[in-house]
Amino acid sequence: MRLLITLCSLLLIGGTSFAETNASPARFRNGKIVIAQSYCRMCIDARESCILRCNGSGLCIQRCNDDLEDCIEQNCRYRR
């Protein structure tokens, strides 16, 4: 059983070593680790914080959804 777990672990570690280097959100800049976030994810985070500020108001939530669509359209190359 330990041998099987060891082999699976080695395969997993070996497979991740061949992963694309740009796939990781962590970057090194000036000797510091910087966690990069995509523009699409920032749009979704902005919508979530907008909805939290709305306190259940329907028009406010609709405005948040409209802002999300605009943000995604501008930053994520998404077209309706």
PyRosetta script that sets phi, psi and omega in degrees:
from pyrosetta import init, pose_from_sequence

init()
pose = pose_from_sequence("MRLLITLCSLLLIGGTSFAETNASPARFRNGKIVIAQSYCRMCIDARESCILRCNGSGLCIQRCNDDLEDCIEQNCRYRR")
pose.set_psi(1, -42.5)
pose.set_omega(1, 178.4)
pose.set_phi(2, -64.0)
pose.set_psi(2, -36.3)
pose.set_omega(2, 178.7)
pose.set_phi(3, -63.6)
pose.set_psi(3, -41.7)
pose.set_omega(3, 178.7)
pose.set_phi(4, -64.1)
pose.set_psi(4, -43.7)
pose.set_omega(4, 178.6)
pose.set_phi(5, -63.8)
pose.set_psi(5, -41.0)
pose.set_omega(5, 179.1)
pose.set_phi(6, -63.9)
pose.set_psi(6, -44.1)
pose.set_omega(6, 179.8)
pose.set_phi(7, -64.8)
pose.set_psi(7, -42.7)
pose.set_omega(7, 177.7)
pose.set_phi(8, -63.1)
pose.set_psi(8, -40.0)
pose.set_omega(8, 178.5)
pose.set_phi(9, -63.7)
pose.set_psi(9, -42.6)
pose.set_omega(9, 179.0)
pose.set_phi(10, -65.0)
pose.set_psi(10, -40.2)
pose.set_omega(10, 177.8)
pose.set_phi(11, -64.8)
pose.set_psi(11, -40.1)
pose.set_omega(11, 178.9)
pose.set_phi(12, -65.0)
pose.set_psi(12, -45.9)
pose.set_omega(12, 179.7)
pose.set_phi(13, -65.4)
pose.set_psi(13, -41.0)
pose.set_omega(13, 178.3)
pose.set_phi(14, -65.0)
pose.set_psi(14, -38.7)
pose.set_omega(14, 179.4)
pose.set_phi(15, -68.1)
pose.set_psi(15, -36.8)
pose.set_omega(15, 179.8)
pose.set_phi(16, -73.2)
pose.set_psi(16, -22.9)
pose.set_omega(16, 179.1)
pose.set_phi(17, -71.5)
pose.set_psi(17, -21.6)
pose.set_omega(17, 178.4)
pose.set_phi(18, -91.9)
pose.set_psi(18, 0.1)
pose.set_omega(18, -179.5)
pose.set_phi(19, -65.7)
pose.set_psi(19, 155.0)
pose.set_omega(19, -179.6)
pose.set_phi(20, -63.6)
pose.set_psi(20, 135.6)
pose.set_omega(20, -176.9)
pose.set_phi(21, -67.5)
pose.set_psi(21, -27.2)
pose.set_omega(21, 180.0)
pose.set_phi(22, -80.0)
pose.set_psi(22, -5.6)
pose.set_omega(22, -178.3)
pose.set_phi(23, -74.2)
pose.set_psi(23, -22.8)
pose.set_omega(23, -178.7)
pose.set_phi(24, -81.0)
pose.set_psi(24, 134.5)
pose.set_omega(24, 179.3)
pose.set_phi(25, -76.3)
pose.set_psi(25, -9.9)
pose.set_omega(25, -178.3)
pose.set_phi(26, -86.6)
pose.set_psi(26, 134.8)
pose.set_omega(26, 177.9)
pose.set_phi(27, -130.7)
pose.set_psi(27, 153.5)
pose.set_omega(27, 175.4)
pose.set_phi(28, -105.7)
pose.set_psi(28, 122.3)
pose.set_omega(28, 176.2)
pose.set_phi(29, -137.0)
pose.set_psi(29, 126.1)
pose.set_omega(29, -180.0)
pose.set_phi(30, 54.6)
pose.set_psi(30, 37.4)
pose.set_omega(30, 178.2)
pose.set_phi(31, 76.8)
pose.set_psi(31, 7.5)
pose.set_omega(31, 179.7)
pose.set_phi(32, -117.9)
pose.set_psi(32, 151.1)
pose.set_omega(32, 176.6)
pose.set_phi(33, -85.8)
pose.set_psi(33, 125.5)
pose.set_omega(33, 179.3)
pose.set_phi(34, -116.9)
pose.set_psi(34, 126.6)
pose.set_omega(34, 177.3)
pose.set_phi(35, -90.0)
pose.set_psi(35, 114.9)
pose.set_omega(35, -179.1)
pose.set_phi(36, -85.3)
pose.set_psi(36, 147.5)
pose.set_omega(36, 178.5)
pose.set_phi(37, -130.6)
pose.set_psi(37, 135.9)
pose.set_omega(37, -178.4)
pose.set_phi(38, -72.0)
pose.set_psi(38, 157.4)
pose.set_omega(38, 178.2)
pose.set_phi(39, -63.0)
pose.set_psi(39, -35.9)
pose.set_omega(39, 179.3)
pose.set_phi(40, -62.8)
pose.set_psi(40, -42.5)
pose.set_omega(40, 179.4)
pose.set_phi(41, -66.8)
pose.set_psi(41, -35.5)
pose.set_omega(41, 178.0)
pose.set_phi(42, -65.5)
pose.set_psi(42, -35.0)
pose.set_omega(42, 176.9)
pose.set_phi(43, -64.0)
pose.set_psi(43, -43.6)
pose.set_omega(43, -179.3)
pose.set_phi(44, -66.3)
pose.set_psi(44, -40.9)
pose.set_omega(44, 178.1)
pose.set_phi(45, -63.9)
pose.set_psi(45, -38.7)
pose.set_omega(45, 178.7)
pose.set_phi(46, -65.0)
pose.set_psi(46, -37.4)
pose.set_omega(46, 177.9)
pose.set_phi(47, -65.6)
pose.set_psi(47, -42.9)
pose.set_omega(47, -179.5)
pose.set_phi(48, -62.5)
pose.set_psi(48, -42.3)
pose.set_omega(48, 179.1)
pose.set_phi(49, -70.2)
pose.set_psi(49, -33.2)
pose.set_omega(49, 177.0)
pose.set_phi(50, -64.5)
pose.set_psi(50, -43.7)
pose.set_omega(50, -179.8)
pose.set_phi(51, -65.4)
pose.set_psi(51, -36.2)
pose.set_omega(51, 177.9)
pose.set_phi(52, -64.1)
pose.set_psi(52, -33.2)
pose.set_omega(52, 178.7)
pose.set_phi(53, -76.2)
pose.set_psi(53, -17.6)
pose.set_omega(53, -175.0)
pose.set_phi(54, -74.5)
pose.set_psi(54, -26.7)
pose.set_omega(54, -178.4)
pose.set_phi(55, 57.4)
pose.set_psi(55, 37.1)
pose.set_omega(55, 174.3)
pose.set_phi(56, 86.9)
pose.set_psi(56, 4.0)
pose.set_omega(56, 179.3)
pose.set_phi(57, -72.7)
pose.set_psi(57, 124.4)
pose.set_omega(57, -175.3)
pose.set_phi(58, -63.6)
pose.set_psi(58, -43.0)
pose.set_omega(58, -179.9)
pose.set_phi(59, -66.7)
pose.set_psi(59, -36.7)
pose.set_omega(59, 179.0)
pose.set_phi(60, -65.8)
pose.set_psi(60, -43.1)
pose.set_omega(60, 179.3)
pose.set_phi(61, -64.3)
pose.set_psi(61, -39.2)
pose.set_omega(61, 177.8)
pose.set_phi(62, -63.5)
pose.set_psi(62, -39.3)
pose.set_omega(62, 177.7)
pose.set_phi(63, -64.0)
pose.set_psi(63, -38.8)
pose.set_omega(63, 177.1)
pose.set_phi(64, -62.3)
pose.set_psi(64, -42.3)
pose.set_omega(64, 178.8)
pose.set_phi(65, -65.5)
pose.set_psi(65, -39.9)
pose.set_omega(65, 177.5)
pose.set_phi(66, -64.7)
pose.set_psi(66, -41.8)
pose.set_omega(66, 177.1)
pose.set_phi(67, -62.4)
pose.set_psi(67, -38.1)
pose.set_omega(67, 178.0)
pose.set_phi(68, -63.2)
pose.set_psi(68, -45.6)
pose.set_omega(68, 179.5)
pose.set_phi(69, -60.8)
pose.set_psi(69, -42.6)
pose.set_omega(69, 178.8)
pose.set_phi(70, -64.2)
pose.set_psi(70, -43.4)
pose.set_omega(70, -179.4)
pose.set_phi(71, -63.3)
pose.set_psi(71, -44.6)
pose.set_omega(71, 179.4)
pose.set_phi(72, -64.8)
pose.set_psi(72, -40.6)
pose.set_omega(72, 180.0)
pose.set_phi(73, -62.9)
pose.set_psi(73, -38.8)
pose.set_omega(73, -177.4)
pose.set_phi(74, -80.2)
pose.set_psi(74, -37.2)
pose.set_omega(74, -169.9)
pose.set_phi(75, -104.3)
pose.set_psi(75, -20.1)
pose.set_omega(75, -173.4)
pose.set_phi(76, -111.9)
pose.set_psi(76, 8.1)
pose.set_omega(76, -179.8)
pose.set_phi(77, 58.8)
pose.set_psi(77, 34.6)
pose.set_omega(77, -178.8)
pose.set_phi(78, -99.2)
pose.set_psi(78, 131.8)
pose.set_omega(78, 177.8)
pose.set_phi(79, -120.4)
pose.set_psi(79, 142.5)
pose.set_omega(79, 179.4)
pose.set_phi(80, -69.3)
pose.dump_pdb("model.pdb")
